[in-house]
Amino acid sequence: MLVGIINGLFQLYTLAIVVYCLMSWFPGALQTKFGIFLDRIVSPFLNLFHFIPPIFNIDFSPIIALVALELVEQGLFFLLRILIG
């Protein structure tokens, strides 16, 4: 039960990052109420990975952020398996 809830939260946050990145392609999409909401939720995490410079004007930090989020999720599940059994 707990694992399912945690998995759902990680999937929801992953979806939020993907939607945020897709919205950045459309002019004015991030200035909507939904865009501002996503910006408040996603930007603090994505800003951790902005040390990577864009290559050919493409920002790869969201991809690195998604990989890091997946590693954190797997590490958390590993710890839960050890603690819960």
N, C-alpha and C positions, 0 to 999 in steps of 0.2 A: 504494500500500500504506500509506504513512505517512498520507496524507490520509484513508483509510478508517478507520484506527485512531483518529486524532484526532476525526473526525466521530462515531465510535461512542462515544468518551468524552464528548463534548459532549452527545450524545443521552441517554446514561445519566445524566449529571448533571441535565439538564433533567427527565427522568423522576423523578429523586429529589426535585427541588423540587416537582413536581406532586403526587407521592405524599405528601410531607411536609405540603403545604397541605391535601390531602384528609383526612389523618389528624388534622389539628387540629380538624376538625369533629366528631369522635367522642370522647366523654369517655373518658379513660384510654388512648387509642390511642398517644399519644406517650410514655406511661410503660412501654410494653412494651420488650423488648430491641431489636426492630427500630426502634421509634420513637426510642429513645435513640441508636441507631447513626445514623439519619437526622439527628437533631438535631445530632450532632457534625459531620456532614459538611456539612449545608445551612445551619445557623444562622450560621456566620461570614460566609458570602456574603450571606445575607439581611439580616444586621444592618447591612451597608453602606448599605442602602436604607431603613432605618427612620426616616430624617429626614423622610419624607413622612407627614404626619398622616393618620389614618384619616378617611374621608369617610362620614358616615352609619354609623359604626361598622364600616366595611369597610376592611380593610388592603389597599392597592393595591401595596405594596412587592414582593410576589412577581412581579407582572406586570412592574414596572419592572426587576426583577432578571432575568427571563427575556429581556426585550428587550436588556438590557445584555449578557447572556451570548451572545445571538445576534450582536450587533455585534462582540464580541470574537472569536467564532468566524469570522465573515466576514473580519474584519481579519487574523486569523492565516492563513486560507486565501489571502488576497491576498498577504501577505508570502511564503508558501510558493511561490506561483506565480511571484513575482518571483525568489526565490532558486533554486528548482529549475528553473524554465523550462517 
